[in-house]
């Protein structure tokens, strides 16, 4: 019978009893050819885990699958080679990227030191100055990291793919040992770290990150930021345009500072929006509600199902998410809340021109298994975006 990996991967592909032993080309049935064809397509999936499972499933077919396996391995190796060579043309002088990293790390440290002593006057003015310095630096490094991240993904698995290619007797002069060695050297120059170091960089949420500020950390941090960004984009439909804008600007600022962006949590979104609506409806502006059951922000967050609340920001008088951000930016206490490295989640609630940000430091939902994530629900009535705050 096939191994556990085969049974796991081929749930959607019926595997016949004839797979009990390695197959030879002459004995392959039409059904088995169909199954192997489906697995070959799976190997080419952009999702690495899916691709790796497809490889293991094809290997279980034995000699009959060797031609197909060699073909898809060749496609993967060719695609990876193309990415590295294109990156080499785009990053012709890796030392410039290294210098940019060093300058960014230094400026980030200065900006964070200023935030630690933030108060009205000069420190706030300096915070604006650091923002203006950091933004173009991060924009430029972001373009470099987008290229490097593609190379990083290639090198994360290339050694294993190449070893299997050789084991199966793959022959192509582009992938000779000498050419592969040269290609690896190009990749390491682009990344600024060794292939061994690349292999040790964990995915976000799956281990301790590399040393802060190092090149390996830059690769890890950039990937983590993009994952959080992608997760949040799925929740855009739950937010007004202004709420989504506020989250985007807030997280861009945290990334500038080298602090992980916040994931949007629907529970915090509801607690924040409910508070903004209540302030408008009852004609007050404060963190403390006149309603006993809503008295503190922690109580409001718990009422929405979130029990690890950290802090709250409120603002009034401007209609846009960017306007609210800058009001909080110029207020030391609110600024520190937005830049708090220990927070993991946020919910922004707009009601007209009244705004609330709720911050939490519970577990990131995006890192939970899908089944566990489904168990997390918003408590109470779901409040849609208010008038003038509806998604466009």
C-alpha positions, 0 to 999 in steps of 0.5 A: 500500500502507498505510504502515509504521505501518499494517502494524505495527498491523494484524497481527491485522486482515487489510487487503485490497489495496483499501487501496492508495488512499484509500477513499470511503464508497461503496466501503467493503466489509464487510470494510473496515468490520469492519477500521475498527471494530476499529481504532476500538476500538483507538484507545480503548485505555488504552495510549497506544502502542496507541491512537496506532498505531490512529489512524495505521492509521485515518488510512491509510484516508483519507476513508472513515475520517474519521467513525469517527476523528472519533467516537473522537477526540471520545470521547477529548477528552470523557474527558480534559475530564471528568478535568480538570474532576473534578480541578479540583473535587478540587484547588480550591487548587493552592497548598496542593499546592505548599506540601505539596511544598515541606515534603516536599522540605525534610523529605526533605533533613533525613532524608537528611542524618541518614541520612548520619551515622546511628549509634546514639542520637540519629540513630536516634531522629531517623530515627524522628521523620522517618519519622513526619513523612514518612509522613502528608505522603507519604500526602496528597501521594500522593492529590494526585498520583494526581489530577494524574497522571491530568491529566498523562496527558491533557495528554501527548497532548491537543494532538496529539488536538485538532490532528487533531480540528481538521484533520478538521473536528471540530465541538463547542462544548465543544472550541472554541478558547476552551474548549480554552484555558480547559481547558488553563489549568485543567490547568496550574494543577492540575499546577503546570507548563506543557503544554510542560513536561509534554511534556518529562517523560520516562517512567521509564527513557526519559531524564533525569528533571526537576530533583529536587524540582521539580513536574515531578520530583514527577510523574515520581517518582510515576509511576516509583514506581507503575510499579515497584510494579506490576512488583513485584506481578507477582512476589508469587506468588514470595514468601512473605507476609512477604517481600512485606510486607518489600519493600512497607515497604522501598519505601514508606520509600524513596519517603518519602525521595524515593529510587526504590523497588527492583524485586524480582529473582528472582535476588536473591530466591533468593540471599537465601532460600538464605542464610537457609535455610543459616544455619538449617540449619547453625546460624550467623548471619553474612554469611560462609558456612562453605561455600567456594562461598557464602563472600560475599554477592557469590558467593551472588548470582553463583551465582543469576545476579546479578553486580552485588551491592551489599550484604546485610542479615541479621536473626533473631528476628522472624517478620514482614516488618515486624519485620525491617524495623524491626530493620534500621531501628534498625541504622545500617549496615543502615539505610544499605543500605536507603536507598542510592540507587544500588541498583536491585533487591532480593531478600528471603529468609525462612526461619522467623524468619531473614531476608536482604535482598540488594541489587543495582545492575544494570540494572532488568529492568523496563526491558528489552525483553520478549525481553531480560528472558526471557533473564535466568534464575535459576541453580541450584535454585529454592528455594520459601518455607520452612515458616512462610514460605509464601504464604497 
